[in-house]
């Protein structure tokens, strides 16, 4: 793998807490002295954060699809009526 | 127990298995949540919104290996729904009784994305969908590298791994690009 990708692999281990303590210290020292690396790692941290919400959005869509299914499918008529009755 | 079934299902066939689980939970847990919302003078739409979020939160919790379900899934989901309701309508807090199990339920404090995350997400969904799909499969679907390679058309597991890091780099650089544009990168 090219160097920049190895850096990303290393930063991932650091961010996920998978580096040995001494390796983490070395990495943190590099972060202190290297502003570009600092910026890269901060942005990589955001990637995981964005992914988490991407995942949530996906789950929500799946749940909504199930909702649509249940409320539009004739097989679930009784269930639908039972729910609607609660709001009458 | 339900959550164990769920986990087993997930490792085999992610989305299709999830759909079945969600449908079963809908039938089992939605009536209770709808009854609760109706008692709170909420609408059918309120109950659907709350229930959908509760289901997502429940599902996320069951994915955490340390999670132990000490009651039925429907009781737990109702508990989450009550907390969601209290968070939305603080004034109703005194009207809602919570049992011991329900009191101990915690909601993720970052459930709703920040404005900044939302903006980044929209931007990346438009410009880096393929990479997001790959990364999502890698981190959230819990499938093997071999399976990922097959699904995304890589010849070897090794090339799938390399692609994963390339995608991380690509999305990272998009975030950097966006943060320069907004000048809001605080670190």
Interface residues (C-beta under 8 A of the other chain):
Chain A: X1 X4 X5 X8 X9 X12 X38 X39 X40 X42 X43 X44 X46 X47 X48 X49 X50 X51 X53 X54 X55 X56 X57 X58 X59 X60 X62 X63 X64 X65 X66 X67 X69 X70 X79 X82 X83 X84 X86 X87
Chain B: X15 X18 X19 X22 X23 X26 X27 X30 X31 X34 X35 X38 X43 X44 X47 X48 X52 X53 X55 X56 X59 X60 X111 X113 X117 X118 X120 X121 X124 X125 X132 X135 X136 X139 X140 X162 X165 X166 X168 X169 X171 X172 X173 X175 X176 X179 X185 X187
